[in-house]
Amino acid sequence: MPDIMNAGVLVIGHGLATASEAAAHGKSVILMDWEGEQSIGGQAF
């Protein structure tokens, strides 16, 4: 289970691009979304 209290960034819903940018800048990221893995990414792809 992710350690939400110690994450650098918590992205909730439709935030793959935001999560990717934060991770690229060294942040620890937790991405939460209702969609399954096959649907993650939306317009980012």
mmCIF file as Biopython writes it, N, C-alpha, C and O atoms, coordinates in Angstrom:
data_model
#
loop_
_atom_site.group_PDB
_atom_site.id
_atom_site.type_symbol
_atom_site.label_atom_id
_atom_site.label_alt_id
_atom_site.label_comp_id
_atom_site.label_asym_id
_atom_site.label_entity_id
_atom_site.label_seq_id
_atom_site.pdbx_PDB_ins_code
_atom_site.Cartn_x
_atom_site.Cartn_y
_atom_site.Cartn_z
_atom_site.occupancy
_atom_site.B_iso_or_equiv
_atom_site.auth_seq_id
_atom_site.auth_asym_id
_atom_site.pdbx_PDB_model_num
ATOM 1   N N  . MET A ? 1  ? 0.842   -1.184 0.000   1.0 0.0 1  A 1 
ATOM 2   C CA . MET A ? 1  ? 0.000   0.000  0.000   1.0 0.0 1  A 1 
ATOM 3   C C  . MET A ? 1  ? 0.886   1.245  0.000   1.0 0.0 1  A 1 
ATOM 4   O O  . MET A ? 1  ? 1.859   1.309  0.751   1.0 0.0 1  A 1 
ATOM 5   N N  . PRO A ? 2  ? 0.558   2.239  -0.839  1.0 0.0 2  A 1 
ATOM 6   C CA . PRO A ? 2  ? 1.371   3.461  -0.899  1.0 0.0 2  A 1 
ATOM 7   C C  . PRO A ? 2  ? 1.334   4.242  0.412   1.0 0.0 2  A 1 
ATOM 8   O O  . PRO A ? 2  ? 0.330   4.230  1.125   1.0 0.0 2  A 1 
ATOM 9   N N  . ASP A ? 3  ? 2.412   4.904  0.713   1.0 0.0 3  A 1 
ATOM 10  C CA . ASP A ? 3  ? 2.503   5.739  1.908   1.0 0.0 3  A 1 
ATOM 11  C C  . ASP A ? 3  ? 2.051   7.155  1.559   1.0 0.0 3  A 1 
ATOM 12  O O  . ASP A ? 3  ? 2.877   8.024  1.283   1.0 0.0 3  A 1 
ATOM 13  N N  . ILE A ? 4  ? 0.753   7.380  1.570   1.0 0.0 4  A 1 
ATOM 14  C CA . ILE A ? 4  ? 0.167   8.654  1.141   1.0 0.0 4  A 1 
ATOM 15  C C  . ILE A ? 4  ? 0.650   9.823  2.002   1.0 0.0 4  A 1 
ATOM 16  O O  . ILE A ? 4  ? 0.835   10.927 1.490   1.0 0.0 4  A 1 
ATOM 17  N N  . MET A ? 5  ? 0.851   9.598  3.274   1.0 0.0 5  A 1 
ATOM 18  C CA . MET A ? 5  ? 1.246   10.694 4.163   1.0 0.0 5  A 1 
ATOM 19  C C  . MET A ? 5  ? 2.650   11.214 3.870   1.0 0.0 5  A 1 
ATOM 20  O O  . MET A ? 5  ? 2.978   12.340 4.246   1.0 0.0 5  A 1 
ATOM 21  N N  . ASN A ? 6  ? 3.485   10.415 3.205   1.0 0.0 6  A 1 
ATOM 22  C CA . ASN A ? 6  ? 4.850   10.845 2.928   1.0 0.0 6  A 1 
ATOM 23  C C  . ASN A ? 6  ? 5.128   11.049 1.444   1.0 0.0 6  A 1 
ATOM 24  O O  . ASN A ? 6  ? 6.285   11.192 1.046   1.0 0.0 6  A 1 
ATOM 25  N N  . ALA A ? 7  ? 4.093   11.065 0.632   1.0 0.0 7  A 1 
ATOM 26  C CA . ALA A ? 7  ? 4.276   11.295 -0.806  1.0 0.0 7  A 1 
ATOM 27  C C  . ALA A ? 7  ? 4.609   12.766 -1.040  1.0 0.0 7  A 1 
ATOM 28  O O  . ALA A ? 7  ? 4.127   13.648 -0.329  1.0 0.0 7  A 1 
ATOM 29  N N  . GLY A ? 8  ? 5.438   13.013 -2.047  1.0 0.0 8  A 1 
ATOM 30  C CA . GLY A ? 8  ? 5.739   14.394 -2.411  1.0 0.0 8  A 1 
ATOM 31  C C  . GLY A ? 8  ? 4.569   15.020 -3.143  1.0 0.0 8  A 1 
ATOM 32  O O  . GLY A ? 8  ? 4.283   16.205 -2.972  1.0 0.0 8  A 1 
ATOM 33  N N  . VAL A ? 9  ? 3.885   14.216 -3.971  1.0 0.0 9  A 1 
ATOM 34  C CA . VAL A ? 9  ? 2.758   14.690 -4.769  1.0 0.0 9  A 1 
ATOM 35  C C  . VAL A ? 9  ? 1.698   13.606 -4.801  1.0 0.0 9  A 1 
ATOM 36  O O  . VAL A ? 9  ? 2.009   12.438 -5.031  1.0 0.0 9  A 1 
ATOM 37  N N  . LEU A ? 10 ? 0.449   13.983 -4.574  1.0 0.0 10 A 1 
ATOM 38  C CA . LEU A ? 10 ? -0.694  13.075 -4.696  1.0 0.0 10 A 1 
ATOM 39  C C  . LEU A ? 10 ? -1.577  13.619 -5.806  1.0 0.0 10 A 1 
ATOM 40  O O  . LEU A ? 10 ? -2.118  14.719 -5.686  1.0 0.0 10 A 1 
ATOM 41  N N  . VAL A ? 11 ? -1.730  12.855 -6.896  1.0 0.0 11 A 1 
ATOM 42  C CA . VAL A ? 11 ? -2.538  13.274 -8.039  1.0 0.0 11 A 1 
ATOM 43  C C  . VAL A ? 11 ? -3.786  12.401 -8.052  1.0 0.0 11 A 1 
ATOM 44  O O  . VAL A ? 11 ? -3.686  11.174 -8.051  1.0 0.0 11 A 1 
ATOM 45  N N  . ILE A ? 12 ? -4.953  13.025 -8.063  1.0 0.0 12 A 1 
ATOM 46  C CA . ILE A ? 12 ? -6.209  12.275 -8.042  1.0 0.0 12 A 1 
ATOM 47  C C  . ILE A ? 12 ? -6.952  12.516 -9.345  1.0 0.0 12 A 1 
ATOM 48  O O  . ILE A ? 12 ? -7.431  13.620 -9.604  1.0 0.0 12 A 1 
ATOM 49  N N  . GLY A ? 13 ? -7.044  11.481 -10.158 1.0 0.0 13 A 1 
ATOM 50  C CA . GLY A ? 13 ? -7.830  11.515 -11.392 1.0 0.0 13 A 1 
ATOM 51  C C  . GLY A ? 13 ? -7.215  12.286 -12.536 1.0 0.0 13 A 1 
ATOM 52  O O  . GLY A ? 13 ? -6.828  13.443 -12.372 1.0 0.0 13 A 1 
ATOM 53  N N  . HIS A ? 14 ? -7.123  11.666 -13.679 1.0 0.0 14 A 1 
ATOM 54  C CA . HIS A ? 14 ? -6.721  12.290 -14.956 1.0 0.0 14 A 1 
ATOM 55  C C  . HIS A ? 14 ? -5.470  13.140 -14.855 1.0 0.0 14 A 1 
ATOM 56  O O  . HIS A ? 14 ? -5.433  14.246 -15.393 1.0 0.0 14 A 1 
ATOM 57  N N  . GLY A ? 15 ? -4.455  12.653 -14.184 1.0 0.0 15 A 1 
ATOM 58  C CA . GLY A ? 15 ? -3.268  13.474 -13.992 1.0 0.0 15 A 1 
ATOM 59  C C  . GLY A ? 15 ? -1.974  12.814 -14.401 1.0 0.0 15 A 1 
ATOM 60  O O  . GLY A ? 15 ? -0.938  13.076 -13.790 1.0 0.0 15 A 1 
ATOM 61  N N  . LEU A ? 16 ? -1.997  11.957 -15.424 1.0 0.0 16 A 1 
ATOM 62  C CA . LEU A ? 16 ? -0.773  11.261 -15.804 1.0 0.0 16 A 1 
ATOM 63  C C  . LEU A ? 16 ? 0.327   12.229 -16.211 1.0 0.0 16 A 1 
ATOM 64  O O  . LEU A ? 16 ? 1.478   12.039 -15.819 1.0 0.0 16 A 1 
ATOM 65  N N  . ALA A ? 17 ? 0.013   13.250 -16.976 1.0 0.0 17 A 1 
ATOM 66  C CA . ALA A ? 17 ? 1.033   14.223 -17.396 1.0 0.0 17 A 1 
ATOM 67  C C  . ALA A ? 17 ? 1.591   14.960 -16.182 1.0 0.0 17 A 1 
ATOM 68  O O  . ALA A ? 17 ? 2.800   15.176 -16.091 1.0 0.0 17 A 1 
ATOM 69  N N  . THR A ? 18 ? 0.734   15.341 -15.265 1.0 0.0 18 A 1 
ATOM 70  C CA . THR A ? 18 ? 1.179   16.024 -14.045 1.0 0.0 18 A 1 
ATOM 71  C C  . THR A ? 18 ? 2.057   15.109 -13.210 1.0 0.0 18 A 1 
ATOM 72  O O  . THR A ? 18 ? 3.106   15.525 -12.718 1.0 0.0 18 A 1 
ATOM 73  N N  . ALA A ? 19 ? 1.628   13.862 -13.051 1.0 0.0 19 A 1 
ATOM 74  C CA . ALA A ? 19 ? 2.407   12.901 -12.272 1.0 0.0 19 A 1 
ATOM 75  C C  . ALA A ? 19 ? 3.765   12.650 -12.917 1.0 0.0 19 A 1 
ATOM 76  O O  . ALA A ? 19 ? 4.774   12.554 -12.218 1.0 0.0 19 A 1 
ATOM 77  N N  . SER A ? 20 ? 3.799   12.543 -14.234 1.0 0.0 20 A 1 
ATOM 78  C CA . SER A ? 20 ? 5.055   12.315 -14.950 1.0 0.0 20 A 1 
ATOM 79  C C  . SER A ? 20 ? 6.017   13.479 -14.767 1.0 0.0 20 A 1 
ATOM 80  O O  . SER A ? 20 ? 7.209   13.269 -14.542 1.0 0.0 20 A 1 
ATOM 81  N N  . GLU A ? 21 ? 5.514   14.697 -14.861 1.0 0.0 21 A 1 
ATOM 82  C CA . GLU A ? 21 ? 6.367   15.888 -14.677 1.0 0.0 21 A 1 
ATOM 83  C C  . GLU A ? 21 ? 6.913   15.944 -13.262 1.0 0.0 21 A 1 
ATOM 84  O O  . GLU A ? 21 ? 8.093   16.231 -13.061 1.0 0.0 21 A 1 
ATOM 85  N N  . ALA A ? 22 ? 6.066   15.671 -12.281 1.0 0.0 22 A 1 
ATOM 86  C CA . ALA A ? 22 ? 6.519   15.703 -10.887 1.0 0.0 22 A 1 
ATOM 87  C C  . ALA A ? 22 ? 7.600   14.645 -10.647 1.0 0.0 22 A 1 
ATOM 88  O O  . ALA A ? 22 ? 8.600   14.918 -9.984  1.0 0.0 22 A 1 
ATOM 89  N N  . ALA A ? 23 ? 7.398   13.440 -11.186 1.0 0.0 23 A 1 
ATOM 90  C CA . ALA A ? 23 ? 8.387   12.370 -11.036 1.0 0.0 23 A 1 
ATOM 91  C C  . ALA A ? 23 ? 9.693   12.734 -11.738 1.0 0.0 23 A 1 
ATOM 92  O O  . ALA A ? 23 ? 10.776  12.443 -11.231 1.0 0.0 23 A 1 
ATOM 93  N N  . ALA A ? 24 ? 9.588   13.367 -12.901 1.0 0.0 24 A 1 
ATOM 94  C CA . ALA A ? 24 ? 10.782  13.783 -13.638 1.0 0.0 24 A 1 
ATOM 95  C C  . ALA A ? 24 ? 11.600  14.810 -12.861 1.0 0.0 24 A 1 
ATOM 96  O O  . ALA A ? 24 ? 12.802  14.952 -13.084 1.0 0.0 24 A 1 
ATOM 97  N N  . HIS A ? 25 ? 10.943  15.525 -11.948 1.0 0.0 25 A 1 
ATOM 98  C CA . HIS A ? 25 ? 11.629  16.516 -11.117 1.0 0.0 25 A 1 
ATOM 99  C C  . HIS A ? 25 ? 11.987  15.951 -9.743  1.0 0.0 25 A 1 
ATOM 100 O O  . HIS A ? 25 ? 12.274  16.698 -8.808  1.0 0.0 25 A 1 
ATOM 101 N N  . GLY A ? 26 ? 11.965  14.605 -9.634  1.0 0.0 26 A 1 
ATOM 102 C CA . GLY A ? 26 ? 12.446  13.955 -8.416  1.0 0.0 26 A 1 
ATOM 103 C C  . GLY A ? 26 ? 11.438  13.806 -7.293  1.0 0.0 26 A 1 
ATOM 104 O O  . GLY A ? 26 ? 11.808  13.411 -6.188  1.0 0.0 26 A 1 
ATOM 105 N N  . LYS A ? 27 ? 10.179  14.111 -7.547  1.0 0.0 27 A 1 
ATOM 106 C CA . LYS A ? 27 ? 9.170   13.984 -6.503  1.0 0.0 27 A 1 
ATOM 107 C C  . LYS A ? 27 ? 8.677   12.544 -6.406  1.0 0.0 27 A 1 
ATOM 108 O O  . LYS A ? 27 ? 8.641   11.830 -7.408  1.0 0.0 27 A 1 
ATOM 109 N N  . SER A ? 28 ? 8.306   12.126 -5.230  1.0 0.0 28 A 1 
ATOM 110 C CA . SER A ? 28 ? 7.652   10.842 -5.026  1.0 0.0 28 A 1 
ATOM 111 C C  . SER A ? 28 ? 6.174   11.068 -5.347  1.0 0.0 28 A 1 
ATOM 112 O O  . SER A ? 28 ? 5.553   11.971 -4.787  1.0 0.0 28 A 1 
ATOM 113 N N  . VAL A ? 29 ? 5.603   10.255 -6.245  1.0 0.0 29 A 1 
ATOM 114 C CA . VAL A ? 29 ? 4.264   10.504 -6.763  1.0 0.0 29 A 1 
ATOM 115 C C  . VAL A ? 29 ? 3.349   9.311  -6.521  1.0 0.0 29 A 1 
ATOM 116 O O  . VAL A ? 29 ? 3.742   8.161  -6.717  1.0 0.0 29 A 1 
ATOM 117 N N  . ILE A ? 30 ? 2.135   9.599  -6.094  1.0 0.0 30 A 1 
ATOM 118 C CA . ILE A ? 30 ? 1.068   8.603  -6.030  1.0 0.0 30 A 1 
ATOM 119 C C  . ILE A ? 30 ? -0.044  9.103  -6.932  1.0 0.0 30 A 1 
ATOM 120 O O  . ILE A ? 30 ? -0.540  10.216 -6.763  1.0 0.0 30 A 1 
ATOM 121 N N  . LEU A ? 31 ? -0.436  8.269  -7.898  1.0 0.0 31 A 1 
ATOM 122 C CA . LEU A ? 31 ? -1.499  8.608  -8.849  1.0 0.0 31 A 1 
ATOM 123 C C  . LEU A ? 31 ? -2.701  7.733  -8.545  1.0 0.0 31 A 1 
ATOM 124 O O  . LEU A ? 31 ? -2.610  6.506  -8.590  1.0 0.0 31 A 1 
ATOM 125 N N  . MET A ? 32 ? -3.830  8.365  -8.234  1.0 0.0 32 A 1 
ATOM 126 C CA . MET A ? 32 ? -5.063  7.634  -7.932  1.0 0.0 32 A 1 
ATOM 127 C C  . MET A ? 32 ? -6.100  7.943  -9.006  1.0 0.0 32 A 1 
ATOM 128 O O  . MET A ? 32 ? -6.350  9.106  -9.325  1.0 0.0 32 A 1 
ATOM 129 N N  . ASP A ? 33 ? -6.704  6.887  -9.561  1.0 0.0 33 A 1 
ATOM 130 C CA . ASP A ? 33 ? -7.703  7.065  -10.614 1.0 0.0 33 A 1 
ATOM 131 C C  . ASP A ? 33 ? -8.662  5.887  -10.586 1.0 0.0 33 A 1 
ATOM 132 O O  . ASP A ? 33 ? -8.286  4.787  -10.182 1.0 0.0 33 A 1 
ATOM 133 N N  . TRP A ? 34 ? -9.890  6.108  -11.012 1.0 0.0 34 A 1 
ATOM 134 C CA . TRP A ? 34 ? -10.890 5.041  -11.073 1.0 0.0 34 A 1 
ATOM 135 C C  . TRP A ? 34 ? -10.650 4.108  -12.249 1.0 0.0 34 A 1 
ATOM 136 O O  . TRP A ? 34 ? -11.031 2.939  -12.197 1.0 0.0 34 A 1 
ATOM 137 N N  . GLU A ? 35 ? -10.028 4.605  -13.299 1.0 0.0 35 A 1 
ATOM 138 C CA . GLU A ? 35 ? -9.817  3.818  -14.508 1.0 0.0 35 A 1 
ATOM 139 C C  . GLU A ? 35 ? -8.821  2.689  -14.265 1.0 0.0 35 A 1 
ATOM 140 O O  . GLU A ? 35 ? -7.937  2.801  -13.417 1.0 0.0 35 A 1 
ATOM 141 N N  . GLY A ? 36 ? -8.972  1.609  -15.011 1.0 0.0 36 A 1 
ATOM 142 C CA . GLY A ? 36 ? -8.023  0.512  -14.942 1.0 0.0 36 A 1 
ATOM 143 C C  . GLY A ? 36 ? -6.737  0.881  -15.658 1.0 0.0 36 A 1 
ATOM 144 O O  . GLY A ? 36 ? -6.675  1.907  -16.335 1.0 0.0 36 A 1 
ATOM 145 N N  . GLU A ? 37 ? -5.703  0.049  -15.512 1.0 0.0 37 A 1 
ATOM 146 C CA . GLU A ? 37 ? -4.398  0.342  -16.118 1.0 0.0 37 A 1 
ATOM 147 C C  . GLU A ? 37 ? -4.493  0.552  -17.629 1.0 0.0 37 A 1 
ATOM 148 O O  . GLU A ? 37 ? -3.760  1.373  -18.180 1.0 0.0 37 A 1 
ATOM 149 N N  . GLN A ? 38 ? -5.371  -0.167 -18.297 1.0 0.0 38 A 1 
ATOM 150 C CA . GLN A ? 38 ? -5.489  -0.071 -19.745 1.0 0.0 38 A 1 
ATOM 151 C C  . GLN A ? 38 ? -6.016  1.292  -20.201 1.0 0.0 38 A 1 
ATOM 152 O O  . GLN A ? 38 ? -5.843  1.652  -21.365 1.0 0.0 38 A 1 
ATOM 153 N N  . SER A ? 39 ? -6.650  2.050  -19.318 1.0 0.0 39 A 1 
ATOM 154 C CA . SER A ? 39 ? -7.242  3.337  -19.697 1.0 0.0 39 A 1 
ATOM 155 C C  . SER A ? 39 ? -6.469  4.540  -19.160 1.0 0.0 39 A 1 
ATOM 156 O O  . SER A ? 39 ? -6.805  5.680  -19.479 1.0 0.0 39 A 1 
ATOM 157 N N  . ILE A ? 40 ? -5.445  4.302  -18.356 1.0 0.0 40 A 1 
ATOM 158 C CA . ILE A ? 40 ? -4.691  5.413  -17.785 1.0 0.0 40 A 1 
ATOM 159 C C  . ILE A ? 40 ? -3.917  6.121  -18.886 1.0 0.0 40 A 1 
ATOM 160 O O  . ILE A ? 40 ? -3.317  5.476  -19.746 1.0 0.0 40 A 1 
ATOM 161 N N  . GLY A ? 41 ? -3.932  7.416  -18.857 1.0 0.0 41 A 1 
ATOM 162 C CA . GLY A ? 41 ? -3.162  8.208  -19.806 1.0 0.0 41 A 1 
ATOM 163 C C  . GLY A ? 41 ? -3.997  9.228  -20.539 1.0 0.0 41 A 1 
ATOM 164 O O  . GLY A ? 41 ? -3.548  10.348 -20.782 1.0 0.0 41 A 1 
ATOM 165 N N  . GLY A ? 42 ? -5.221  8.846  -20.897 1.0 0.0 42 A 1 
ATOM 166 C CA . GLY A ? 42 ? -6.133  9.766  -21.555 1.0 0.0 42 A 1 
ATOM 167 C C  . GLY A ? 42 ? -5.470  10.572 -22.647 1.0 0.0 42 A 1 
ATOM 168 O O  . GLY A ? 42 ? -4.883  9.999  -23.566 1.0 0.0 42 A 1 
ATOM 169 N N  . GLN A ? 43 ? -5.548  11.884 -22.569 1.0 0.0 43 A 1 
ATOM 170 C CA . GLN A ? 43 ? -5.025  12.766 -23.598 1.0 0.0 43 A 1 
ATOM 171 C C  . GLN A ? 43 ? -3.494  12.839 -23.600 1.0 0.0 43 A 1 
ATOM 172 O O  . GLN A ? 43 ? -2.898  13.331 -24.558 1.0 0.0 43 A 1 
ATOM 173 N N  . ALA A ? 44 ? -2.860  12.351 -22.532 1.0 0.0 44 A 1 
ATOM 174 C CA . ALA A ? 44 ? -1.399  12.372 -22.473 1.0 0.0 44 A 1 
ATOM 175 C C  . ALA A ? 44 ? -0.805  11.505 -23.589 1.0 0.0 44 A 1 
ATOM 176 O O  . ALA A ? 44 ? 0.303   11.766 -24.058 1.0 0.0 44 A 1 
ATOM 177 N N  . PHE A ? 45 ? -1.545  10.476 -24.012 1.0 0.0 45 A 1 
ATOM 178 C CA . PHE A ? 45 ? -1.075  9.612  -25.086 1.0 0.0 45 A 1 
ATOM 179 C C  . PHE A ? 45 ? -1.589  10.115 -26.401 1.0 0.0 45 A 1 
ATOM 180 O O  . PHE A ? 45 ? -1.304  9.523  -27.442 1.0 0.0 45 A 1 
#
